[in-house]
Amino acid sequence: MIIKEPKIKELAATMKIALDAMGGDHAPKSIVDGALLALEEFKDIELVLVGKEQEILAHLPESTDRSRVQIVHTEEVIETDEEPVKAVRRKKDSSLVTATRLVKEKEVQACISAGNTGAYMTAGLLVTGRIKGIERPALATYFPTVSGKFCLVLDVGANLEAKPSHLLQYAQMGLIYAENVMGISNPKVGLLNVGTEDGKGNDLSKQTFALLKDHIPQFHGNVEARDVPFGVTDVVVCDGFSGNVLLKTAEGTGGAIFAMLKEELTKNLANKLATLVLKSSFKKIKKSMDYAEYGGVPLLGLAGGCIKAHGSSEGYAIKNAIAQAREFIQQDVLEAIQSAVQKESEEQ
């Protein structure tokens, strides 16, 4: 059934998730591919594909169970190079904005986009809105560690500046997400800083340290950037500027190391033979650092589940982003965050 207006019919499954089918480098094919993989793996979800009807249908097999898939047709698309605020305001009927609107109107319980990150954050804030009591939503990311597990870092770019109260809320939301979606038992939280000693850092760090120490039982203390990959804590909080620098530095360093390894290991026959012996180990390491394994990152603090997938996501990554959205809904992360904020407000 092709729906011309964003009104979703009642369906049998327990969870409904909207996908911005036009967002990402390989859309809509990668989005549809991921949707099909998710429908096969998870029998309790319904998916709403938002975007250009005919382009979506071109990649949707006729054998697809259409009782579990709907299409909301939109003509407009926000491109990756568009200025976020202007794009969201001018293209109110774009696939990205419409997906967030479906969350706002409770037609779906979560949405996913691999499109323009800035526009998605803007649409989430302006259209979906914040949880009551949350001062600033945060963009979280999965950070690989030597144990093979991930650490959750937030904020990595939603807000370049922050107050101590914002970082306290980041810690609360991050702990809830780490425990309920990432499956980490009794997670620990750390504050990104220039040293591990108490009293280190600028005014923001010092004031935030005191707040976290008083309000977060799982607070581990300060964490240096070099310790994040070693999984010293399960959650790391910071302002969006520092978080984005940490993330981009790690991405660049990882890419450089792999490039140097590739050059060195293909220099001569002996190195090539050694590479063949270690091929499976290299693949394992690469997989542990691959964004496709977790699919996407959450925008925490919004009044709905909004998952941001990587722009270059293929079907497998989109499927995993859907899995994240499913866990977000199943574990009622939204309600858990709302309860934590309300409790904090009552105690003040």
C-alpha positions in Angstrom: 0.0 0.0 0.0 1.4 3.4 -1.0 0.5 6.2 1.4 0.5 9.7 0.0 0.1 11.4 3.4 2.2 10.6 6.5 -0.5 8.8 8.3 0.3 5.3 9.4 -2.3 2.6 9.7 -2.5 0.3 12.7 -0.3 -2.8 12.2 0.1 -6.1 14.0 3.7 -5.8 15.1 4.7 -4.3 18.4 7.3 -1.8 17.1 7.2 0.6 14.2 10.3 2.3 12.9 10.6 4.9 10.2 13.6 5.0 7.8 14.7 8.0 5.8 15.0 6.1 2.6 16.7 8.9 0.7 19.4 9.6 3.3 23.0 8.4 2.8 25.5 7.8 0.0 23.9 4.7 -1.3 20.2 5.5 -0.8 17.6 4.3 -1.4 19.1 0.8 -2.2 21.2 0.4 1.0 18.2 1.5 3.1 15.8 -0.9 1.5 18.5 -3.7 1.6 18.9 -3.1 5.4 15.1 -3.0 5.9 14.7 -6.4 4.2 17.5 -7.9 6.3 15.9 -6.5 9.5 12.4 -7.8 8.5 13.8 -11.3 8.1 15.7 -11.2 11.4 13.1 -9.4 13.6 9.5 -10.6 13.4 8.2 -8.0 15.8 8.8 -4.8 13.8 7.0 -2.8 11.1 9.1 -0.5 8.9 7.9 2.8 7.3 10.1 3.8 4.3 10.0 7.5 3.8 11.0 8.9 0.4 10.4 8.8 -3.3 8.0 6.1 -3.9 9.1 4.8 -7.3 12.8 4.8 -6.3 12.0 2.8 -3.2 9.9 0.3 -5.1 12.7 -0.2 -7.7 14.6 -2.0 -4.9 11.7 -3.6 -3.1 11.0 -7.2 -4.3 7.4 -8.1 -5.2 7.7 -10.9 -2.7 8.2 -8.6 0.2 5.6 -9.0 3.0 3.8 -5.7 2.5 1.8 -6.1 5.7 5.0 -5.2 7.5 6.3 -2.5 5.1 4.7 0.8 4.3 5.9 3.7 2.1 5.3 7.4 2.9 5.9 9.2 -0.3 7.9 12.5 -0.3 9.4 14.4 -3.1 12.0 16.5 -1.3 15.4 15.3 -0.2 17.9 17.2 2.0 21.4 16.8 0.5 24.5 16.2 2.5 26.0 19.6 1.7 23.0 21.7 2.6 23.1 24.1 5.5 21.1 22.2 8.3 18.8 24.9 9.7 17.9 26.4 6.3 17.3 22.9 4.8 15.0 21.8 7.6 13.0 25.0 7.5 12.7 25.1 3.7 12.2 21.4 3.1 9.5 20.6 5.7 8.2 17.7 3.5 11.6 16.1 2.9 12.1 12.4 3.8 14.4 13.3 6.7 12.0 15.9 8.3 9.0 13.7 7.6 10.6 10.7 9.4 11.2 12.8 12.5 7.7 14.2 12.3 6.3 10.7 12.4 8.1 10.2 15.7 6.7 13.5 17.0 3.1 12.5 16.0 3.7 9.0 17.6 2.9 7.3 14.3 6.2 5.4 14.8 8.3 4.8 17.9 11.7 5.6 16.4 13.4 6.8 13.2 16.7 6.3 11.4 18.6 8.4 8.9 21.9 8.1 7.2 21.6 11.5 5.7 22.8 15.0 6.6 23.9 14.8 10.3 23.4 18.5 11.0 20.0 18.5 9.4 19.0 15.3 11.3 20.0 16.9 14.7 18.2 20.1 13.8 15.0 18.2 12.7 15.2 16.1 15.9 15.4 19.3 18.0 12.9 21.4 16.1 10.4 18.8 15.0 10.6 15.8 17.4 11.5 18.1 20.4 13.3 17.5 23.6 12.3 15.4 26.6 10.9 17.7 29.3 13.7 18.7 31.6 16.5 17.9 29.2 18.5 21.1 28.5 20.5 19.9 25.5 20.2 16.7 23.5 23.5 14.9 22.9 24.9 12.9 20.0 26.5 9.8 21.3 28.9 7.5 19.5 30.3 4.0 20.0 34.1 4.1 20.5 36.0 0.8 20.0 38.2 -0.5 22.8 41.0 -3.1 23.0 38.6 -5.5 24.6 36.5 -5.7 21.5 33.7 -4.0 23.3 32.5 -0.4 22.7 32.6 2.6 25.0 29.8 5.2 24.6 31.1 8.8 24.2 28.8 11.8 24.3 28.5 14.6 23.2 30.4 14.3 19.9 29.0 17.3 18.2 25.4 18.2 18.9 26.5 21.1 21.1 29.9 22.6 20.8 29.6 24.4 24.1 28.1 23.0 27.3 27.4 23.8 31.0 28.1 21.4 33.9 24.4 20.7 34.1 24.4 19.5 30.5 27.2 17.1 31.1 25.4 15.7 34.2 22.4 14.9 32.0 24.7 13.4 29.3 26.1 11.1 32.0 22.6 10.1 33.1 21.4 9.4 29.6 24.6 7.6 28.6 24.4 5.3 31.6 20.8 4.4 30.8 21.6 3.7 27.1 24.8 1.7 27.9 22.9 -0.5 30.3 19.6 -1.0 28.4 20.8 -1.0 24.7 24.4 -1.9 24.8 23.8 -4.5 27.5 26.6 -3.3 29.9 26.0 -4.4 33.4 26.6 -1.6 36.0 28.4 0.7 33.6 30.9 3.2 34.8 31.1 6.8 33.6 34.2 9.0 33.2 34.7 12.7 32.5 37.0 13.5 29.6 39.9 15.6 30.9 43.5 16.6 30.5 44.5 14.5 33.5 43.1 11.8 35.8 43.7 13.7 39.1 40.8 15.4 40.9 40.9 19.1 40.3 42.3 18.9 36.8 41.0 20.9 33.8 39.2 24.1 33.1 36.3 25.6 35.0 33.8 23.4 33.1 35.7 20.2 34.0 36.1 21.1 37.6 32.5 22.1 38.1 31.3 19.0 36.2 33.5 16.7 38.2 31.9 18.0 41.4 28.4 17.5 40.0 29.1 13.9 38.8 30.7 13.0 42.0 27.6 14.1 44.0 24.9 12.8 41.6 26.3 9.7 39.8 27.2 6.7 41.9 28.9 5.0 39.0 31.2 8.0 38.5 34.8 6.7 38.0 36.5 10.1 37.7 38.5 11.9 35.1 39.6 10.0 31.9 42.3 11.1 29.5 41.8 10.8 25.8 44.5 8.2 25.5 42.7 5.9 28.0 39.4 5.9 26.2 40.4 3.2 23.7 41.4 1.0 26.7 37.9 1.0 28.0 38.7 2.5 31.4 35.0 3.4 31.6 31.9 2.3 29.7 30.6 5.9 29.2 32.7 9.1 28.6 31.1 12.5 28.8 32.4 15.8 27.4 31.3 18.9 25.6 30.6 18.5 21.9 33.7 20.3 20.7 36.1 18.1 22.7 34.1 15.0 21.8 34.2 15.8 18.1 37.9 16.4 18.2 38.4 13.0 20.1 36.3 11.2 17.5 37.9 12.7 14.4 41.4 12.2 15.8 40.7 8.6 16.5 39.2 8.1 13.0 42.2 9.7 11.4 44.8 7.9 13.6 43.1 4.5 12.9 43.0 5.2 9.2 46.6 6.2 9.1 47.7 3.1 11.0 45.9 0.8 8.6 47.3 2.7 5.6 50.9 2.3 7.0 50.3 -1.4 7.8 49.0 -2.0 4.3 52.0 -0.4 2.7 54.5 -2.2 5.0 52.9 -5.6 4.7 52.9 -5.5 0.9 56.5 -4.3 0.4 58.0 -7.7 -0.3 57.2 -11.4 -0.6 58.1 -12.2 3.0 55.8 -9.6 4.3 53.0 -10.7 2.0 53.4 -14.3 3.2 53.3 -13.1 6.8 50.1 -11.2 6.0 48.4 -14.3 4.7 49.1 -16.1 7.9 47.7 -13.2 10.0 44.9 -12.3 7.6 42.1 -13.6 9.9 43.5 -11.6 12.8 43.6 -8.4 10.8 40.0 -9.0 9.7 39.0 -9.5 13.3 40.6 -6.2 14.4 39.1 -4.4 11.4 35.7 -5.8 12.2 36.0 -4.6 15.9 36.4 -1.1 14.6 33.8 -1.2 11.9 30.8 1.2 12.4 28.7 -1.3 10.5 28.8 -3.6 13.5 26.7 -1.2 15.6 24.9 0.5 12.7 24.3 4.0 14.1 24.5 6.3 17.1 21.6 7.7 19.2 20.5 11.3 19.6 19.8 11.2 23.3 17.5 13.6 25.0 14.9 13.9 22.2 11.3 13.1 22.8 11.5 10.0 20.6 14.0 7.4 19.4 16.3 9.0 16.7 19.2 6.9 15.5 21.9 8.4 13.1 23.4 5.9 10.7 26.8 6.5 9.0 26.4 8.2 5.6 28.2 5.4 3.7 26.1 2.7 5.3 25.3 -0.4 3.3 22.5 -2.8 4.0 24.2 -4.6 6.9 24.9 -1.4 8.8 21.3 -0.2 8.3 20.0 -3.5 9.6 22.1 -3.0 12.7 20.9 0.5 13.1 17.3 -0.9 13.0 18.4 -3.4 15.7 19.5 -0.5 17.9 16.2 1.3 17.4 14.4 -1.9 18.3 16.4 -2.2 21.5 15.7 1.5 22.3 12.0 0.8 22.0 12.0 -2.6 23.8 13.9 -1.3 26.8 11.8 1.9 26.9 14.9 4.1 27.1 12.8 7.2 26.6 10.8 6.5 29.7 14.0 5.6 31.7 15.5 9.0 30.7 12.4 10.9 31.6 12.2 9.2 35.0 15.9 9.9 35.7 15.4 13.6 34.8 12.3 13.9 36.9 13.9 12.2 39.9 16.9 14.6 39.6 14.6 17.6 39.4 12.7 16.4 42.6 15.9 16.0 44.5 17.2 19.5 43.8 
